[in-house]
């Protein structure tokens, strides 16, 4: 529906009254109640509009003006008595027609029209193109006044005014603007519940948050306390004159956006100190970044990014490694802050990265609060991940001391990345570190392990244990030490998931030495083990009958040297550490299905060279049904379970068996049997 103007008689009225288009009432209701989830953003939208106006004026002054343009700036002030907030700029301004067209039609963007009129080749970077940002003022306003003088028609000043439903336009020659030729002043009459926006401190905080990197200075009319030296009237007669310092409250314009967007500069033009200062000021950090990644992407997806890996783990991530409050990837569109909590902007395994992404355009919703899925978003996400990994790998190769700090702080994130995103597997494998039997004091990389491998060795060996000490004490390590083979220690569930995801590195298969069918022996050794297995077949069969479903199988071991027995897993079995982790996960999701038969995959391997096994074999042949013999079987099994990291079924019975062993064998055993 066309706009309707009402006037009395032939003379021009003092103020012309217009009706908004028919649908405007509904749209404004949507804006106020649905489009913006946080009313603070009204200031961002209005300041962005003012910055666009300054950009337009600067461009027109260069192309159409005959004199140098005045310095551009924005001013924000509050009047406590009048309950108003004023936002003023000395930008391009608006004529009467502009006010009617741009402010009388919702979603009719003056910025979009301006760009269309200039054509595709215009070199301008303007922010607001939805045409609804202006109406965000009604989130906090009962009435809005706009006083404006156009750069192209500087002879007249006009006032637009609305309380919703309709608006008026009138000439306002008496209104003052600080712009020399043009500008716009927006006066917001605040609602009762919006009085917080009259505080200069609140305004400064919001301006720094949302508009810190706007090109033009933003000035806030702020209260300041200065101290002056005045005469001390309390001095007594005859004493030398004294002075005292008294506070005095003054008001002045204070620039709030002093920090410059250094990501707009070439990386070659920014030094290390500038990067560190920007990182500390922007992210309120006390440390210095371990890595800095600064790059620009052009083409179909155009954006700039400046990324930091902190030296210290952010506090928010210490409690929860994927905490939303710990995210600090700040998204800007043309230097206007949008959000720093978009989950899809970077992979969650890079949640520790701090940085700025400034895009020329992004698929945001109209309220600029929701980042929609798109090809461009995927491109940004992929480029950020790739660049961060490149910078971390560069640090690894050039500064091992700093890389050690990075790994100790964020190694678990890189492991999660390898598990969750196969796209970066090759890059992440280079960065992994593990404790190792070949380097007990420091963690080692897979490449370093491969470099130290024995001639002819075809596999990378690892052992799963509950902590470094638990891995070192694993019975399977006995044979590895005997053969001089290095073993990586997998000491937590994340490590285990990680090595399972790797599978192979540098054409070397990763092998768990606690899994069945470990192939370490020569043909002669294998032949000997087969002969021994035949000899011990009756004991193996009997032990399996005694243990029942506690184990999947019983075998003669080729991996034990000193220990009497050990529990190992089948090729597809889970380690005891992973079983505990999975049980905990199942319990946390109220799913107890995993708890049934979780350890049935275990295989008991016995060492035929152990004195314990020799005595157990003799007991089986002599007293197979004796209670003491059955206790020996359970002690063998439970000891292997404890050393292997499993939980025993009945600790009380185990304690009784240990006490019985300490007290001595029961009557009926000869001295030789009591020695066991």
N, C-alpha and C positions, 0 to 999 in steps of 0.2 A: 504494500500500500504506500502511496506517495505521502510525503510529509505535508501537513496542513498548517498554514499560518493564519493567525487571526489578527485583524487590525480594525480599528474604529475610524471611519471617515477616510478622507483622501490623504491627510497628513501622515507622515511617518510616525509611528508611535514611539514612545520612549523605550518600550521593550516589546518585542514581538514574541508571541507565545506559540510553541510548536508542540504537536503531539508526537510521541515516539511511534514507530511502526507498530502495528497491531500485535505482533508476536513478541515485542520487546519485554513486556511485563513478565511473561513466562521465562524468557531467556535470562533476564536479570535475577529472577528467583533462583534459577539453576546456578548462576554464577555465585550468588551469595551463599547458597546452601549446599551446593554439590561440587562445583568445578574446582574450588580450592579447599584443600583439607586443612591448611594452616593460614590464618588470616594475616600473619606477619608478612606474607609474600606480596601484599598490596604495595608495600614500599619498594620492593624489587621491581614490580611491574611499572610503577609510576616513574621511578628513577630511570629505568630502561627507556621509557618513552622520551624522557627529557634528554637522555644521552643521544637518542636517535635524532632529536630535533637539533642538537648541536652539530652532529655529523652532517645533517642535511644542509645546515647553514654554511658550514665550512666548505662543503662541496659547491654550493651555489655561489659563494663568494669568489671561489677560484674560477668558476666557469662563466658567471654573469656579472660579478661585481667589478667595480672600477677602483677599489681601494682595499687595503689590507683588512682582513676580518679581525674583530676584537678577540681577545683571549676568551675562550669558552669556559664556562663553569656552571655548576648547579648549586643551589642553596636550599637548605631545609631548616625550617624554624617552627617553633610552637609558641602559641599564645595561651597561657594558662587561664587568663581572665575570659577571653573570648571562646575558649575551648576549640581552637582551630589549629590545624597543621598546614603549613604552607610549603609547597615544593615549587621552586622557581628556576628557570633556566634562561639564558640569553641566546637560545637557539633560533630556529627558522621561524617560529611563531605560526599563527593561523589567521586567516582572514575570516570575515563573516561567513562566506560560503564554506570555507574549510571547517569551521566550527559546526555548521549545520550538517555537512556531509560526513565528517569523520566522527563526531560525537553523537550525532542523531541516529546513526545506524550501527547497531551492534554487529560485529564481525565484518565491518567495512574498514579495512586497515589502511590508514593513511600512508604507512610505510610501504605496504605492498603496492599501492597505487603509485607512490613516488618512484619506486624501482621500475615499475612497468613503463612509466613515462620516460625514464632515462634510457631504457633499452638494456640489452643484455651485456653490453661492453662497459657499463659504468663500474668504476672501481670503488665500491662502497661496501661497508660491512655494517648493516643495520640489524637491530635485534628483534623488535616486535613486528610480527607479520600476521598474527591471528586476528587482530582487531577487537579483542575483548579485554586486554590488559587494563585499559583505562577504567573499565567498570568494576575492577577489583576494589576501587576506592570505596564502593558502597558496602564492602565488608565491614568497614569501620565508620562510615559516614552516614549522617542523616541528609545532609545537603552538600553539594559540591559546586564550587564556583571556579570558572576558568577565565582568566583575563589574558588576552593575547594580542600581540601586534605582529603582523606578517612582514617578513623580510622583503617581500615583493610589493607590499602595500603599507609602507611605514607611516603613512599619514594618519591612519585611523587605528584606534584601539577598541577591541570588542570584549564584551563579557557574556559568557555562557553560564547558565545556572540551572540546576535541577535538584529536585528532591525525590525523583523517581516518578514515572508515569508521564511526565511532560517536562519541557525545558523552555527557557526563555533566552533570547539573544538581544542584546542592546549595546549601543555605543557607550564606551566608558573612557572618554577622553581625560577624565580627572585621575584615573588610576595610574599609579607609578610602577614602572618596571626598571630593573637595574640594567637591562640590556640597552646599548646605545642606539640600536636601530630596530631590533626585534626581540621577541622573547615571549615566554608564557609563564604565568603564575597560577598555580592551582591551589585553591583554598578549600580545605576539607573541614567541614563542621562535624566534629567527632560525636559519635554516639556516647551515651552515658557509660557503657561498659568498655569503652575504648580509651579511657583517660590515660592509660599507661603510655600511649604514643605521644603524650605531651612532655615526656621526660627526655631530656637531651641525651642522657646516658643510654636509654633504651634505643633511641634513634641511631646513635653512633654504633651500637652493637649490631643492629640489623644492617646498617649500611656497610659495615666492615664485612659482615658475613656474606651478604648477597652481591654487593656492588664494589668490593674493594679494588677490583681491577678495571673498573670503568675508565675509559681513556681520559675523561675530563675530571678536573678537581671537583670534589663534592664537599661543600662547606656546611657545617652545622652551627647554628647560633647556640653557643654553649656557655654555661656558667663557669667562671674561673675564679679562684681565690688567689689574690696577690697580697703580699705582705709589704707594708710601708713603714718607714721610720717617721714617727711623729714626736712632738715635744711631750715630755712627761710632766703633766701639770701638777703632779703630786710632790714635785721637788720643793723643799723648803727654801725660804728666803735666805739669800747669802750663799747657797750651794751652787756649784757649777751647773749649768743647764744639762739636763738629761734627756735622753730620747728612749722611746720604746717602739717595739714592732707590733703592729696591729694588722689583723686580716681585713681585707676589703673584697667584697664580691663584685665582680665585673662580668660583662657579657661581651663576647667577641666571636667572629667567624673562625671556626677551626676546621682545617682540612682533615678528613678522616681516611681518605684512600691514598695514603702516601706510598704504600708498597707498589712497585711496578711489576707488571706481568713479564718476568724475565723469560718465560717460555716463548715469547714472541720474537726474541732475539736469536741470532745464530748461535749454536753451541760454541763456536770458536770465539765469540765475543763475550762469553761469560766465564769468569774465573772460579776457582774452587771456593774462595771466600764468599763470593756472591751466592753460589749455590747453597752453601751452609747457612748463611743468614736467611735466605728465603725459606729454606726447610724449617729452621728453628722458629721463625716468626709466623709462618703459615700454619704449622702443625703444633705450635706451642711445645716444642721439643727442647730438651736440654743437651741431648747428645748430638753427634754429627753423623751424617749418612755414611754407610759403608760403600754404597754404590750410587751413582747418579746416571740416569738414562734420559737423554734429551733428544727428541727427534720430531720430525714433521713428516706427515703422509699427505701426498697430493694425488689427485685423480678423482675417481668417482666418490671416494670417501676421503674427505679432507679434514684433517685435525692435527693438532700439536699435542705433545705430551711431555711432561717432566716428571720423572718417577724416582723415588728414593727407597732404598732399603735401610731402615734404621739400625743403628749400632746396638741399641737395646730393645728388647721386646716391649711393645706398647703394653701399658698396664692392663688395659681392657682385655687383651688377649692372654694374659697370664692365667686368668680364671677360666676362660672358655676360648679355645683356640679359634673358634669360628664365630665369636660374639659379634652381633650386628653393630654394637656400640664401638667395636674395635676397628671397623672399616673406616678408611680415611682416603678414599680415592675421590677427589673433588671434581665433579663434572661441571664444566662451564660451556655455555653456548655463546660465542662471541663475547667472551670475558664476563658474562653474567652468570653468577653461581646458580646452579639448579639444584644439586643434591650431592651428598657424599655417602649415601647408603644404598645406591643401586647395586643389587647383588650380581646382575648379569654383566656389569662393566668389566670385571676381572674375575678369573676363576677363584673359587673360595680358597684354594691352596696358595693363593697369593694375597690373602687377607692382610698380611703384615706389611705390604707395600704401601707407602704413602705417595701421593702424587696428584697431579693436575692433568686433566684431559680437557682440552678446549676445542670444540668442534665448530665448524662453520654452520652446520645444520644437523639436526638429529630428529628422529621420529618420536618426539614427545607428544603427550596429550595436550589439549588446548591449555590446560592449567599449568603446563610445563613441570609437572610433578611425577609423571609416570613415563618411564622409558620403555617404549614398545619394542617388541622383537622385530628385528629387521636384518637385512644383509649387512648394512653398515655397522650395526652393533656387533655382529659376529666378527667383522673385519677388525674393529677396534679391539675387541677382546683378544683376538688371535695375535695382533701386532704387539699389544702390551705384554702378553705372556712371552712371546718370542724375544722381545727386546730385553725384558727383565732377565730371562735365562741367559741371554748373551752376555749381559753385564756381570752376572754372577759367575759365569764360566771364565770371563776375562779376569775377574778378581782371583779366582782359583789359580789361574796360571801365573799371575803377576805378583800376588801378595798372599802367601800361604798363611801368614799370621792373621791377617784380617779375614781370610776365608774360614779359618778355624773358628773365629768369633761368630761369623755368619752361620756356619753349620751348627754350632752349639745352640744358637738361638732359634734357628728356623729349619733345621734339618728335617724335623717331623713334617713340616708343610711340604717339603720337596718330595718326601716319601708318599704323602697323600696324593700329590700331583701325579706321580708315576702310577699309582694304583687307579686313579680316577680318569686320567686322560692319556690314552695310549698315543695320541698325536705327538706328545713331547717325550716319549719313552727314551729315545736315543740321547736327547739332550740331558735328561734328568739322570740317566744311569752314570754319566760322567761325573756328576756332582755328589753321588752317594758316598757315604763313609760308614765303615763298620769297624768294631773292635776285632782284633785278629790275634791268633796264636803266634804269628810271625812278626808282630809289632806290638808288644804288650803295653807300651807306654802311650801310644798315639793311635788314633783311628786311621784306617787305610782305605784307599779307593780300590775299585775293581781293577783299574788299569795297573795300579801298583802291585796288586796281588798277582796279576797275570805276568808282570815283569819278573817276579820272584819265583814263578812256578818251576818245578823240576823239569828237566828235559824229558820229553815224552808224555808229560802229564796232560790229560785231555779234559779234565773237569775242574771246576772251582768248588771246593768243599766248604760246607757250612754246617754248624751245629746250633740247634735251638736250645736255649737255656733261660732260666729265670734270672736274668742279670748276668753280668760278665763272669762272676765267680761260679754261678750255676753252670754256665756253658763250659768253663774250664774244667769242672769236676765231672762232666758227663763221661760215663764209662767208655763210650765210643771213641773218646779222645785218646785212649791208651794206645790203640793200634796206629792212630795218626802220628802220635809222638814217636812211636817206635820206628815208623817209616820216614820220619822227617817231613811230613806233609803239613803245609800251612792250612789252617781252618779259620774261616770267618765266624764270628760269634753273632748270632741272631738273638737279641736279648729282650725283645718286646713284641707284642702281636703286630704292631705296625711294621717292624722289620720283617716278620715272617710273611705278611701279606705282600710286602715289597719284593722279597726275593722270589716269591711265587709268581709275581707279575713279570719279573725280569726273564726268567727261564734260561736265557742264554746271553752271554756277553763275549764279544770278540771271538765268536765261534766256539766258545767254551761253555758247556752245560753246567748249570749250578746244581749240585748234588747235596742232599741232606744225609749226613753220615748216620743219622738215627733212623733212617728208613731201611726196610728190608732189601735184600739183594744188593748190598753195597759191594762193588767189585774193586778190590784192592790187591788181590793175591795173584801170584804167578800160577802157572799150570800145575807145578809140583805141589804148591801149597793148597790149591783147590782139591787135588787128588787126595792129599793127606786128610783134609777136612771131611771128605766123603767117607773115607775109611773110618774115621773117628765117629762120624754120625751113625754109621751102621752099628758100631760097637755100643753106642749109647742109646740106640733106638728103644730098648725096653724102658729105660729111665725116662726118655722123652715122652713115650706113650703113657706111662704111669703118671707123670707130672700133669699131663694134659687132662687125665681123668680126675686127678685130685683138685685141680684148679677150676675145672668146668668152664662155665661161660665167663669167667673172669678174664680169660685170654682167648685170642683168636687161634693161636697155635703156639707150640713149643718147639724150638730148634736148637741145634748145636751151633754156637757162635764162632764166626771167624774174625770178629772185630774186638774181642776182649783179650786182655793180657793179664791183668791183676784181679779185676772184679769177678765175682762168682756168677753174676747174672745181670741182665739189663732188659728193659722193656723197650721195644722199637715199634714203629708203625709200618703198616703196609704202604705200598707205593702211593695210595691216595688217602692215607690216613692223616689225621690232624695231630699235631703235637699236643702234649698236655697243656702247655701255655695257651695255645689257640682254643683248646676245648674249654678251659676256664673262661676265656674271653667270650666265647660263643654262648656259654651258659649264662654269663652275666648279661649279655645282650638279650638273650631269650627271656630272662627274668625281668629285665627292665621293660619289655614289651608284653609282659603277661603271657608269654608263649613258652610253655614248659616242654614242648615236644622234643627239643634237642637233648634234654637231660636223660632220656631213655637210651640205655646202651651206648653211652658216649665213649666208653673205654673198651668196647668189645673189639676194636680194631687192633689192640695191642698184641704184640708177639713177644713171648718170653724167650730170650736167648740165654743159654747156659754155657759156661766156660769149662770145657772138659779138663783143662790143666789146673783148675782151682781145687785146693784141698777140701773146700766146703762141698763141692759137687762130688768129689770122691767119697766123702763120708756119707753124703746123702744117698748116693748109689748103694753103699754098703747097708745103710739103714733100710732102704727099700727092699733089698734082697733078704735081710734078716728079720726086721720087725715092721713090715709094711702097714700093719693095722694099729701099731702102737700110737698112743696120743702124742708122745714125744716126736715121733717121725712126722706126724701131720703138722705138729708145731714147726718143725724144721722147714717143711714145704712152705708154710705160710710166712715164716720169717724170711725165707729166700725171696718169695714173691713181693712181700711188703717192703723189704729193704730195697729191692730193685725199683719198686714204684716210687719210693721216697727220693732216691737218688735221681731218678728220671724226671722228677717234677710232678708226679701224680699225687692225688690225695688217696689215702688209704680208707677203706670202707668203715672199719671199726677201730678207732684209736685206742679205746679202752682194752680190747682184746690184744692189740699189738703191745700195749704197755704190760699186760699180764705175761705175755710170752717173753718179753725182755727181762722182767723181774725173775721169771722162772729160770731163764738162762743164767742170770747173775747169781741166783741162789745155789745153782748146781743141778745136775740131772737127778730125776727121781730114782727111787730104789729099783734094782733089777738091772741097771746098766753096769758093765764092768768099767774099770778105770780108763780103758782106751776109749769107750763110748762117751764117758763123762768129759773127756778132753774136748769133745766137740761142743 
